[in-house]
Amino acid sequence: MTVDPFSAAFEAARAAAQAGEVPVGAAIVHAGRIVATGANRTLRDKDPTAHAEMLAIRSACAALGSERLAGCDLYVTLEPCAMCAGAISFARIRRLYFSADDPKGGAVEHGPRFFSQPTCHHAPEVYGGIRETEAARLLRDFFQSRR
């Protein structure tokens, strides 16, 4: 049975929440199969770069034996930040699918709009708002439980 990449990303996001991390999850697909997943681990790893996208990209590169992920698609539950957008560009991700917008920290459709900058050497196809309500609820519930 093939797992839907967004379902894998949401499963990773829920695991992050259970660990006390901001619930963001990611999955990378190559040739029709999930080759990597990632969930936020900034607290656990004591590493500000341990975002779900960064961890998934690192894992996919290792799995595929390449520093480039041409032909790969990234599914993530939250609009990527500037750091992650840069990594997506450098990795040459083919398509980016994300769920919830991030007006405060997002860098794809908000903030710097990284992929439309003249200094961006590779821009993936971008599809946002997929399962947005589910992602927004997961984030909202997580932060309300922290108050």
C-alpha positions as CSV (number, residue, x, y, z in Angstrom):
1,M,0.0,0.0,0.0
2,T,1.3,3.4,-0.9
3,V,1.3,6.1,1.8
4,D,0.1,9.5,0.8
5,P,3.0,11.9,1.3
6,F,0.9,14.5,3.1
7,S,-0.3,11.7,5.5
8,A,3.4,10.9,6.2
9,A,4.2,14.6,6.7
10,F,1.2,15.0,9.1
11,E,2.2,11.9,11.0
12,A,5.7,13.4,11.5
13,A,4.2,16.7,12.6
14,R,2.0,14.9,15.2
15,A,5.1,13.1,16.5
16,A,6.9,16.4,16.8
17,A,4.1,17.8,18.8
18,Q,4.1,14.8,21.1
19,A,7.8,15.5,21.7
20,G,7.1,19.1,22.5
21,E,8.4,20.4,19.2
22,V,6.5,22.8,16.9
23,P,4.3,20.4,14.9
24,V,5.8,20.6,11.4
25,G,6.4,17.6,9.2
26,A,7.8,16.9,5.8
27,A,8.1,14.1,3.3
28,I,10.1,13.8,0.1
29,V,9.0,11.7,-2.8
30,H,11.2,10.4,-5.6
31,A,9.9,8.1,-8.4
32,G,6.6,7.7,-6.7
33,R,7.8,6.6,-3.3
34,I,8.6,8.4,-0.1
35,V,12.4,8.4,0.4
36,A,12.6,10.6,3.5
37,T,10.5,12.2,6.2
38,G,11.4,14.8,8.8
39,A,9.8,16.5,11.8
40,N,11.0,19.6,13.7
41,R,13.7,18.7,16.2
42,T,15.2,22.1,17.1
43,L,14.7,21.5,20.8
44,R,15.8,17.9,20.9
45,D,18.9,18.5,18.8
46,K,19.7,22.0,20.2
47,D,20.0,23.1,16.6
48,P,18.1,26.0,15.1
49,T,18.5,24.4,11.6
50,A,16.7,21.2,12.6
51,H,13.5,22.1,10.7
52,A,11.4,19.3,9.2
53,E,12.3,20.3,5.7
54,M,16.0,20.5,6.4
55,L,16.0,17.1,8.1
56,A,14.0,15.5,5.2
57,I,16.3,17.1,2.6
58,R,19.4,15.7,4.4
59,S,17.9,12.3,4.7
60,A,16.7,12.2,1.1
61,C,20.2,13.2,-0.1
62,A,21.7,10.4,1.9
63,A,19.2,7.9,0.7
64,L,19.7,8.8,-3.0
65,G,23.4,9.4,-2.7
66,S,23.3,12.9,-4.2
67,E,23.5,16.5,-3.0
68,R,20.7,17.3,-5.5
69,L,17.2,16.2,-5.4
70,A,16.1,16.9,-9.0
71,G,13.0,15.0,-9.7
72,C,11.9,15.0,-6.1
73,D,8.8,16.6,-4.6
74,L,8.6,18.0,-1.0
75,Y,5.4,17.9,1.0
76,V,5.4,20.0,4.1
77,T,2.7,21.0,6.6
78,L,3.7,24.6,6.9
79,E,5.0,27.2,4.4
80,P,8.8,27.0,4.5
81,C,10.9,29.8,6.1
82,A,13.7,31.6,4.3
83,M,16.3,29.0,5.5
84,C,14.3,26.1,4.3
85,A,13.4,27.8,1.0
86,G,17.1,28.3,0.3
87,A,17.8,24.7,1.0
88,I,14.9,23.7,-1.3
89,S,16.4,25.8,-4.1
90,F,20.0,24.5,-3.6
91,A,18.7,20.9,-3.5
92,R,16.8,21.5,-6.8
93,I,13.5,20.2,-5.5
94,R,11.1,19.9,-8.4
95,R,7.8,20.7,-6.7
96,L,6.9,22.0,-3.3
97,Y,3.5,21.3,-1.8
98,F,2.6,22.9,1.5
99,S,-0.4,23.1,3.8
100,A,-0.7,26.1,6.0
101,D,0.4,29.6,5.1
102,D,2.9,31.2,7.6
103,P,2.4,35.0,7.4
104,K,4.9,35.6,10.1
105,G,7.8,33.3,9.2
106,G,7.0,32.0,5.7
107,A,9.2,32.9,2.8
108,V,7.4,31.4,-0.2
109,E,4.2,33.3,-0.5
110,H,4.9,35.7,2.4
111,G,7.9,37.7,3.6
112,P,10.8,37.6,1.2
113,R,9.1,35.4,-1.4
114,F,12.4,33.6,-1.8
115,F,11.7,31.8,-5.1
116,S,10.8,35.1,-6.9
117,Q,14.1,36.8,-6.0
118,P,16.6,37.4,-8.8
119,T,19.3,35.7,-6.7
120,C,17.4,32.5,-6.6
121,H,19.0,30.0,-9.0
122,H,16.3,27.4,-8.9
123,A,12.6,27.8,-8.1
124,P,10.3,24.7,-7.7
125,E,6.8,24.6,-8.8
126,V,4.8,25.7,-5.7
127,Y,1.4,24.5,-4.6
128,G,0.1,25.8,-1.3
129,G,-3.0,25.4,0.8
130,I,-3.3,21.6,0.6
131,R,-5.0,20.3,3.8
132,E,-4.5,23.8,5.2
133,T,-7.3,23.6,7.7
134,E,-5.9,20.4,9.2
135,A,-2.4,21.9,9.5
136,A,-3.7,25.2,11.0
137,R,-5.7,23.3,13.6
138,L,-2.7,21.2,14.5
139,L,-0.5,24.3,15.0
140,R,-3.3,26.2,16.8
141,D,-4.0,23.3,19.2
142,F,-0.3,22.9,19.9
143,F,0.3,26.6,20.8
144,Q,-3.0,26.8,22.9
145,S,-1.8,23.8,24.9
146,R,1.4,25.8,25.7
147,R,-0.4,28.8,27.2
